[in-house]
Amino acid sequence: MLTIANLSKSFGGLHAVQEVSFHVPKGCVYSVIGPNGAGKTTLFNLISGLYTPTAGSIRFEDAEIAGLPPEALARLGLSRTFQNLQICRNLSAIENVMVGANLSLNGSMFAAMLRWPGLARADRACRKRAAELMERVGCGAYLRADAAAMPYGALKRLEIARALASNPRILFLDEPAAGLNHTETHEIETLIADIARDGLTVVVVEHDMKLVMNVSDRILVLNYGRKLAEGTPEEIRHDAEVIAAYLGDDAQEG
């Protein structure tokens, strides 16, 4: 579904991503891991259109998408969350989710001023869909809440609901469990598994190795911007180079 070939990104003399290649099969959970500074978020930003590659190819099914802006990628079916929450705190929780559905709304300012019935029906349908997504991600208790009043763990799930509101074909989650406690992390893990079970392709950047090993079909390991390893969770768990990158060479003997 997604094919990355020799992808590179340089910032001046800093090579953040260097000739990385991999492919993501349709319907799987594909995780990207690596030590701090390995280039994981830069890779996400390249795929999601926030950065333009220095070199290489990004193909989504049959289309070359490298360099396309985020709004064009959203129309193709790519959606993402962010490591640092991107929540509109001056909106209600349900309005935050409705923002994610803007691509499917065809209303104009003229129609809104005249309060055309069709626009009102579309708004009700959008609100109903947003409420269903909030229930799905475990935020049903906040249907009438302001986003600013929600706890951090619930906001992480709310951001996933907003990403799902665009009806994506592939979902990118950038550190969905960052800053969460054990219970909240387990809830995110269960949610990712449920989303994948429905057939949606999910790509995850995450530091929590237990979550990664439990939900992933395949794992890519980056180190210093380069591809260090790729394989199943079991293969990655026993890869000597991966162990060395995370724990140091002496850890291999232990």
C-alpha positions as CSV (number, residue, x, y, z in Angstrom):
1,M,0.0,0.0,0.0
2,L,2.9,2.3,0.8
3,T,6.3,2.0,-0.8
4,I,9.3,4.1,0.4
5,A,12.4,3.9,-1.8
6,N,15.9,5.4,-1.0
7,L,14.2,8.3,1.0
8,S,16.6,10.9,2.3
9,K,16.2,14.3,4.1
10,S,19.1,16.6,4.9
11,F,19.0,19.8,7.0
12,G,22.1,21.6,5.9
13,G,24.9,19.2,6.9
14,L,22.6,17.1,9.1
15,H,21.4,13.9,7.4
16,A,18.2,13.1,9.4
17,V,17.0,10.3,7.1
18,Q,19.4,8.5,4.8
19,E,18.4,6.2,1.9
20,V,15.6,4.5,3.8
21,S,13.5,1.9,1.9
22,F,10.5,-0.3,3.1
23,H,7.0,-1.1,2.1
24,V,3.8,-1.3,4.2
25,P,1.3,-4.0,3.2
26,K,-2.4,-3.2,3.2
27,G,-4.2,-4.0,6.4
28,C,-1.2,-4.4,8.7
29,V,0.1,-2.6,11.7
30,Y,3.6,-1.4,10.8
31,S,5.7,0.2,13.5
32,V,8.8,2.4,13.3
33,I,11.1,2.3,16.3
34,G,14.6,3.5,17.2
35,P,16.6,5.4,19.8
36,N,16.0,9.1,20.3
37,G,17.2,11.1,17.3
38,A,17.0,8.1,14.9
39,G,14.8,10.0,12.4
40,K,11.4,8.5,13.1
41,T,9.4,11.7,13.3
42,T,11.3,13.2,10.3
43,L,10.3,10.1,8.4
44,F,6.6,10.6,9.4
45,N,6.9,14.3,8.4
46,L,8.2,13.3,5.0
47,I,5.4,10.9,4.3
48,S,2.7,13.2,5.6
49,G,3.9,16.2,3.5
50,L,5.3,18.4,6.2
51,Y,8.8,18.0,4.7
52,T,9.9,17.7,1.1
53,P,12.4,14.9,0.6
54,T,16.0,15.7,-0.4
55,A,15.9,12.5,-2.5
56,G,13.9,9.3,-2.9
57,S,10.4,8.2,-3.7
58,I,7.2,7.8,-1.7
59,R,4.4,5.9,-3.5
60,F,0.9,5.5,-2.1
61,E,-0.5,2.6,-4.1
62,D,0.1,3.7,-7.7
63,A,0.7,7.4,-7.1
64,E,4.0,9.2,-6.4
65,I,3.2,11.5,-3.4
66,A,6.6,12.8,-2.4
67,G,6.4,16.6,-2.0
68,L,2.6,16.8,-2.0
69,P,1.1,19.1,0.6
70,P,-0.8,17.6,3.6
71,E,-4.2,18.7,2.3
72,A,-3.6,16.8,-1.0
73,L,-2.5,13.7,0.9
74,A,-5.6,13.9,3.1
75,R,-7.8,13.8,0.0
76,L,-5.9,10.6,-1.1
77,G,-6.7,9.0,2.3
78,L,-3.7,9.6,4.5
79,S,-4.3,10.9,8.0
80,R,-2.1,11.3,11.1
81,T,-1.8,12.3,14.7
82,F,1.2,14.2,16.3
83,Q,3.6,13.5,19.1
84,N,2.7,16.8,20.6
85,L,-1.1,17.2,20.9
86,Q,-2.7,19.4,18.1
87,I,-6.0,20.1,19.8
88,C,-8.2,23.2,19.3
89,R,-8.7,24.0,23.0
90,N,-11.2,26.8,22.2
91,L,-13.6,24.2,20.7
92,S,-15.6,21.5,22.3
93,A,-14.4,17.9,22.2
94,I,-17.0,16.9,19.5
95,E,-16.1,20.0,17.4
96,N,-12.5,18.9,17.4
97,V,-13.5,15.6,15.9
98,M,-15.8,17.3,13.4
99,V,-12.8,19.3,12.1
100,G,-11.4,16.1,10.8
101,A,-14.4,15.6,8.6
102,N,-14.1,18.9,6.7
103,L,-13.0,17.2,3.5
104,S,-16.4,15.5,3.2
105,L,-18.4,18.7,3.8
106,N,-19.3,20.7,0.7
107,G,-20.9,23.7,2.4
108,S,-20.0,27.2,1.2
109,M,-20.2,30.5,3.1
110,F,-23.1,31.5,0.9
111,A,-25.0,28.4,1.8
112,A,-24.2,28.9,5.5
113,M,-25.5,32.5,5.4
114,L,-28.8,31.4,3.9
115,R,-29.0,28.4,6.3
116,W,-29.9,26.0,3.5
117,P,-31.5,22.8,4.8
118,G,-29.0,20.6,3.1
119,L,-26.2,22.2,5.0
120,A,-28.0,21.7,8.3
121,R,-28.6,18.0,7.5
122,A,-24.9,17.6,6.7
123,D,-23.9,19.3,9.9
124,R,-26.2,17.0,11.9
125,A,-24.8,13.9,10.1
126,C,-21.2,15.1,10.8
127,R,-22.0,15.6,14.5
128,K,-23.5,12.2,14.7
129,R,-20.5,10.6,13.1
130,A,-18.1,12.5,15.4
131,A,-20.1,11.3,18.4
132,E,-19.8,7.7,17.2
133,L,-16.1,8.0,16.7
134,M,-15.7,9.5,20.2
135,E,-17.6,6.5,21.6
136,R,-15.3,4.2,19.6
137,V,-12.1,5.6,21.0
138,G,-13.4,5.6,24.5
139,C,-14.2,9.3,24.8
140,G,-18.0,8.9,25.1
141,A,-18.0,10.5,28.5
142,Y,-16.8,13.8,27.0
143,L,-19.4,14.3,24.3
144,R,-20.6,17.5,25.9
145,A,-17.2,18.6,27.3
146,D,-14.9,21.4,26.2
147,A,-11.6,20.1,24.9
148,A,-9.7,22.3,27.4
149,A,-11.4,20.5,30.3
150,M,-10.3,17.0,29.2
151,P,-7.4,15.0,30.7
152,Y,-4.3,14.4,28.7
153,G,-5.0,10.7,28.1
154,A,-8.5,11.3,26.8
155,L,-7.1,14.0,24.4
156,K,-4.7,11.5,22.9
157,R,-7.7,9.3,22.0
158,L,-9.7,12.4,20.9
159,E,-6.9,13.2,18.4
160,I,-7.2,9.6,17.0
161,A,-11.0,10.1,16.6
162,R,-10.3,13.3,14.7
163,A,-7.9,11.5,12.4
164,L,-10.5,8.8,11.8
165,A,-13.1,11.4,10.9
166,S,-11.5,11.9,7.5
167,N,-12.2,8.3,6.6
168,P,-8.5,7.5,6.0
169,R,-7.2,4.5,4.1
170,I,-3.9,4.6,6.0
171,L,-3.5,6.1,9.5
172,F,-0.2,7.4,10.9
173,L,0.1,7.6,14.7
174,D,3.1,9.5,16.1
175,E,3.9,8.3,19.6
176,P,0.2,7.7,20.6
177,A,1.2,6.4,24.1
178,A,3.7,9.2,24.9
179,G,3.1,10.6,28.4
180,L,0.4,8.0,29.3
181,N,0.3,5.8,32.4
182,H,0.1,2.0,32.2
183,T,-3.7,1.8,32.1
184,E,-4.0,4.5,29.4
185,T,-1.2,2.9,27.3
186,H,-3.1,-0.4,27.4
187,E,-6.3,1.4,26.2
188,I,-4.3,2.9,23.2
189,E,-2.9,-0.6,22.5
190,T,-6.4,-2.1,22.4
191,L,-7.7,0.8,20.3
192,I,-4.9,0.3,17.7
193,A,-5.6,-3.4,17.5
194,D,-9.4,-2.7,17.1
195,I,-8.7,-0.2,14.3
196,A,-6.5,-2.7,12.5
197,R,-9.0,-5.5,12.9
198,D,-11.5,-3.3,10.9
199,G,-9.0,-3.4,8.0
200,L,-7.4,0.0,8.3
201,T,-3.7,0.1,7.6
202,V,-1.9,1.7,10.6
203,V,1.7,3.0,10.8
204,V,3.0,3.7,14.3
205,V,6.0,5.5,15.7
206,E,6.3,4.5,19.4
207,H,8.9,4.2,22.2
208,D,6.8,1.8,24.3
209,M,8.3,-1.6,23.2
210,K,5.6,-3.7,24.9
211,L,2.9,-1.9,22.9
212,V,5.0,-2.2,19.7
213,M,5.6,-5.9,20.2
214,N,1.9,-6.6,21.0
215,V,0.3,-4.8,18.1
216,S,2.7,-4.9,15.2
217,D,2.7,-7.2,12.2
218,R,6.1,-5.7,11.0
219,I,8.7,-3.4,12.6
220,L,11.2,-1.1,11.0
221,V,14.2,0.0,13.2
222,L,16.0,3.3,12.4
223,N,19.3,4.3,13.9
224,Y,21.1,7.6,13.0
225,G,18.7,8.1,10.1
226,R,19.4,4.8,8.5
227,K,17.5,1.5,8.3
228,L,19.0,-0.8,10.9
229,A,16.6,-3.7,10.7
230,E,13.1,-4.8,9.5
231,G,11.0,-7.9,10.3
232,T,8.4,-9.4,12.5
233,P,8.3,-8.6,16.3
234,E,10.0,-11.9,17.0
235,E,12.8,-11.3,14.6
236,I,13.4,-7.7,15.9
237,R,13.3,-8.9,19.5
238,H,16.3,-11.2,18.9
239,D,18.3,-9.0,16.4
240,A,21.7,-8.4,17.8
241,E,22.2,-5.0,16.1
242,V,18.9,-3.8,17.5
243,I,19.8,-4.8,21.0
244,A,23.2,-3.1,20.6
245,A,21.6,0.1,19.3
246,Y,19.2,0.3,22.3
247,L,21.3,-1.1,25.1
248,G,24.9,-1.0,24.0
249,D,27.2,-3.7,22.7
250,D,27.7,-5.2,26.2
251,A,24.0,-6.0,26.5
252,Q,24.3,-8.7,23.8
253,E,26.1,-11.0,26.2
254,G,23.3,-10.6,28.8
